[in-house]
Every structure is written in structure tokens, then in C-alpha cells.
Amino acid sequence: ITATGKYVKYDEAGTDDGRRVAAGILYNELDPVAGDIKATVFRRDAEVFGAKLTGLDANGTADLAALGIVVR
């Protein structure tokens, strides 16, 4: 989220508050919780297996490529 600097799930069709830009890859799946939690995120220079990613489209893939994250 642009205003808070917190990460949320990428959503190309969502609210225009920063979630429309893929800004990284979550290291592992997290259980849904209320509130904030700490997590590990890949934000640059990585290669990831695209079939394991959920909700990623062509625009999200381009966003990640700009960060140096290659989706294979």
C-alpha cells in the first residue's frame, strides 16, 4: 500500500492504492490472520517458478521483471 508501505496481495483490478503493482514475491504461503504479520519477501534479483504463483497476470509479470525478478 503506497500510503503505509505495507504489502498486500497483488490485484490488477483492485483499489488504486498500490496493490495494482506487483512489488515482490512472498517467500511462503501464510495463514490468513487479522492484523499485520512479519514475512519474508523477494523484492529483486530472483528467478521464480510461475506455475506456483497465484493471481499473476502479464502486467504483474512486467512489474516483477522491472525489479529483476524473472518468472519462468
C-alpha positions as CSV (number, residue, x, y, z in Angstrom):
1,I,0.0,0.0,0.0
2,T,1.6,3.2,-1.1
3,A,0.4,5.3,1.9
4,T,1.7,2.8,4.6
5,G,4.5,0.9,2.9
6,K,2.8,-2.4,3.8
7,Y,2.4,-5.3,1.4
8,V,-0.9,-6.8,0.3
9,K,-1.9,-9.3,-2.3
10,Y,-1.4,-8.1,-5.9
11,D,-4.7,-7.2,-7.5
12,E,-4.6,-5.6,-11.0
13,A,-8.4,-4.8,-10.8
14,G,-8.3,-3.7,-7.2
15,T,-8.2,-0.3,-5.5
16,D,-5.6,2.1,-6.9
17,D,-3.6,2.4,-3.7
18,G,-0.5,0.5,-4.7
19,R,-1.9,-3.1,-4.9
20,R,-2.1,-2.8,-8.7
21,V,1.7,-3.1,-8.9
22,A,3.4,-6.3,-8.2
23,A,6.2,-5.3,-5.8
24,G,7.7,-8.7,-4.8
25,I,7.1,-12.4,-4.2
26,L,6.1,-13.8,-0.8
27,Y,8.6,-16.4,0.3
28,N,6.0,-18.9,1.6
29,E,2.2,-19.1,1.9
30,L,0.8,-17.5,5.1
31,D,-2.4,-18.4,7.0
32,P,-5.0,-15.6,6.9
33,V,-4.8,-13.5,10.1
34,A,-6.3,-10.3,11.3
35,G,-3.8,-7.5,11.5
36,D,-0.2,-7.2,10.4
37,I,2.4,-10.0,10.4
38,K,6.1,-10.1,9.5
39,A,7.0,-12.1,6.4
40,T,9.9,-12.6,4.0
41,V,9.6,-11.2,0.5
42,F,11.8,-11.4,-2.6
43,R,11.9,-7.8,-3.9
44,R,14.7,-8.1,-6.5
45,D,17.1,-10.3,-8.4
46,A,15.4,-13.7,-8.3
47,E,14.0,-16.4,-10.5
48,V,10.7,-17.9,-9.6
49,F,8.5,-20.7,-10.9
50,G,5.5,-19.0,-12.4
51,A,3.2,-22.1,-12.0
52,K,3.4,-21.7,-8.2
53,L,2.3,-18.1,-8.3
54,T,-1.3,-17.2,-7.9
55,G,-3.1,-14.2,-9.4
56,L,-0.2,-13.1,-11.5
57,D,-1.0,-11.7,-15.0
58,A,1.0,-10.1,-17.8
59,N,1.1,-6.7,-16.1
60,G,2.3,-8.2,-12.8
61,T,5.0,-10.2,-14.6
62,A,6.2,-7.0,-16.2
63,D,6.2,-5.3,-12.8
64,L,8.4,-8.1,-11.4
65,A,10.7,-8.0,-14.4
66,A,11.4,-4.3,-13.7
67,L,12.6,-5.4,-10.2
68,G,14.9,-8.1,-11.7
69,I,12.5,-10.9,-10.8
70,V,12.3,-13.4,-13.6
71,V,9.2,-15.5,-13.8
72,R,9.8,-18.8,-15.6
